[in-house]
Amino acid sequence: MYFWETFMKKIFMFFFLIISLLAGPAQAAFELETQKVTDNVYALVGEIGPRTVHNHALNNTLGFVVTDRAVVLIGSGATPKAAELVEKAIMQVTDKPVKWVINIGVQDHHWMGNSYFADKGVEIIALARTVKGQQANVDDELQRLTREIHDEVTTIKPVYAPHPINADTIVLNLGGIEMQLNWSGGGHFMQDATLWLPKQKVIFTGDVVFHERMLGIQPHTPVLQLQKAFHAIEALKPDHIIPGHGHAGNLAQARRDTGDYIDFLVNNVKKSLVDWKDIGETVNSLEDAPAFKHLKFYDGWHRRNINHTYLYLEAAQ
Ligand SMILES: [Zn+2]
C-alpha cells in the first residue's frame, strides 16, 4: 500500500514537472526603462515595438523632472494601469510625489493615464490646442486601442487639463525649474507640443522625434509642419533630446533618425511632383533608402510613409 502511494506521488510530481516546463516561466510584468539624462531629469523608455496587452500600450517614451519640492511628469501613459507603472518607476528614483503632469501629445499614450494622477489631486497642464486635439481624436484612439489592449480600454476615463493654456508658448516655473511649453507648428498630430528646459538644455519632443525606430507618417500627419517643428527643435540647440519613442540621445542622433528622414521624404517627394511622377513611380524610386535601414520598422513602414507623404504634399499644392 505504502509503495503504491509513493509511486503514485512520484508519477504525479513527474507530470506536474513536465506540464510546468511546457507552460514556460510566467511572463514578468512589464517595466519601463529609466534613463538618467542629466541632473534631476530622466527618460522613461517604453517598448520600442507595438502596443500590446502586456505593455499596457506603453510603447513610447515619457519623462520626469525632480524639483526641490516634487516631481513634474511629462506624459501619463495610455491607461490608469500604465500610469501606475510610471509612478512605480519614478518611486525607484525619488520619494517625492508627482505634483504636475504635463501633456505634450495628442496620441493615447501621452495622456490617457491622466485620470490615475488626477484622482490623487495632481495638476494636469496642457496647451489649449493639445486638449482640443485630444478631444477631437479620443474616439478614434480608443477604438484603435481596443484592438491592441482589449479589455483594459474599459478602465480609461479621459481626463483633460482643467485649465488649458490659450497660447502657443508659455513659460512655466514648476518647483523652481523653468520650462517652456511650446507649440512648434505640429508633429505627429497638428496639436502636439514640446517642452524645453532652457537651463538644462533638455527638450521633451513628444512625437516630433523618434529614435531607433522609423517614424510613421499617418494620413493625418502634417508632414510640412512636422518638418518645421523639427527645425524649431534644432534651432534651440539642445544638449539632450527626450524623444516620443526610443531612448534619449543628442541632436545628432535626432537628426540622423528623424530630421534627415523627414527632409528625405519632403524633398524627394516634392521633386517627384514637380517632375509629374505618379504615386507608384515615386514610391518605387524612393523605396531603397540605405541611410535609414538601421531604423526598426523600415521594412514595414518606409513605402507607406512615401505614399502618405505624396498624398499630403499633392493635396497641399
Ligand atoms: Zn507616439
Boltz pocket constraint, residues with backbone or C-beta under 6 A from the ligand:
constraints:
  - pocket:
      binder: B
      contacts: [[A, 59], [A, 60], [A, 107], [A, 109], [A, 207], [A, 244], [A, 245]]
      max_distance: 6.0
